[in-house]
Amino acid sequence: MQTAAVVQRKMFTIRFSEEESARLDAVAEHYALTAAGVLRMLVKREHDALSAKAPQPATKAKKGAKTKR
């Protein structure tokens, strides 16, 4: 788990409309998380999705391996 020093490094202040706030509360209740926990979950989920779509670095062929020409 993160220490207080790490957590305090970046703090965001966000203003939600009543509708957005109600949505966030509903999602938080569904997952039994705080609003901050929901935001962390969603950011991680999107980051993981983007990472999966990112092109993977090419690997070198092993010495003596046949290559397509």
HELIX and SHEET records of a PDB file:
HELIX    1   1 ALA A    4  VAL A    7  1                                   4    
HELIX    2   2 GLU A   18  TYR A   31  1                                  14    
HELIX    3   3 ALA A   35  LYS A   53  1                                  19    
END                                                                             
